[in-house]
Amino acid sequence: MAKTSLSPHIEEESYANKQMGLFPPTRYMGSKSKLLEHIWNASSQFKFNTVIDLFSGSGVVSYMYKTHGKAVISNDYMAMGGVITKALVENSKTILMPDEVEKLTDMSTDTDSFVADTFNGIYYCDEDNHFIDVVRSNISRMGDPYKKAIALEALIRTCIKKRPRGIFTYVGDRYNDGRKDLQKSFYDHFVDAVNIINEAVFDNGTICKSYNMDSMEFNEAADLVYIDPPYYTPKSDNEYVRRYHFVEGLARDWKGVEIQEHTKTKKFKSYPTPFSTKDGAAQAFSSIFERYADSILVVSYSSNSLPNMEDMISLLKKYKNKVDVIPIDYKYSFGTRNTVKRNDVKEYIFVGA
Ligand SMILES: C[S@@+](CC[C@H](N)C(=O)[O-])C[C@H]1O[C@@H](n2cnc3c(N)ncnc32)[C@H](O)[C@@H]1O
């Protein structure tokens, strides 16, 4: 039977969807993994080649733009955000080979025993803490930044998978429901994670970049800027560092942070961000919109955040002639598998052109 040829547009879409399916699944707080289609539809009405993902978080939106052939510039002030986008957005060819994985996990490696000493009895058993120290030590000796990023991302994924609820705001084992991921060994998780990340590496023919900076000081330029900062609400917690401090510590090898020894969780101080108050968030949005007044602006937002929708529209209108609001019915889930609560929050995408 003759092969029917698809239009270039459909081929491009199906290529992007297939590639997107290879992105390592994430439970990162505020991840837009379920809203990618909407973000792409809002963006693709414009012609653009370069895009900044100013608050890249899990990296899923950056990766989505990369699957559509865009030159992507990713940024997040968390080091762990920089690791995933280094491995999968900036990196287009490098993967980790099986012999390198074996070397990384050689349990006879000398270590500084930092995790074993600092987090003794807090998140993982002694054997697992030693595994983390072994991989950390071997990563620190690697030269290639992309191999390093893949190895570090695999270690971060492993630690998150082996932690009930994937967060570090509590100590002990109280949310251990015996699920499979918690029973699987650190080594098996690590090998799986490397394979999943290797599989997701691809080249879209452009040059992409990963940054780890405060967005308020970021001054790269692009045709389109996607803006998804932490949402401020008086009631809910939007502190990324507090939630993920252990894996954020791993990502930067606890360099330049001071562990608060009096805390049970051994966390370190959250990084300052204007998005932790209403006025701070309003001022920060205003300054970002002004800085990128010549770019297309695509902003993710939710109905229970402050400043509210009307304020956000007025802020955008100061710099953009045409502002569209795309409401999306999206329910956030909270809680464990057994006690899922649904919160009827509406997601918005603001588009300023
Ligand atoms: C809502 S999340 C982004 C989620 C991301 N779009 C995704 O789909 O995974 C907000 C992100 O903003 C980052 N962040 C907060 N304040 C920042 C700042 N001042 N500069 C850069 N990044 C910041 C946090 O680390 C967090 O990853």
The ligand as an ORCA input file, in Angstrom:
! r2SCAN-3c Opt
* xyz 0 1
  C       5.839     27.366     39.615
  S       7.517     26.848     39.662
  C       7.925     26.645     37.971
  C       7.398     25.349     37.445
  C       7.835     25.035     36.034
  N       7.212     25.894     35.062
  C       7.493     23.592     35.735
  O       6.619     23.326     34.913
  O       8.080     22.702     36.378
  C       8.363     28.279     40.159
  C       9.885     28.186     40.124
  O      10.402     29.500     40.369
  C      11.653     29.350     40.998
  N      11.986     30.670     41.578
  C      11.427     31.297     42.642
  N      11.938     32.524     42.796
  C      12.857     32.683     41.806
  C      13.714     33.745     41.433
  N      13.738     34.899     42.108
  N      14.518     33.593     40.351
  C      14.503     32.431     39.654
  N      13.715     31.378     39.973
  C      12.893     31.499     41.023
  C      11.471     28.216     41.959
  O      12.705     27.617     42.263
  C      10.536     27.286     41.156
  O      11.262     26.279     40.504
*
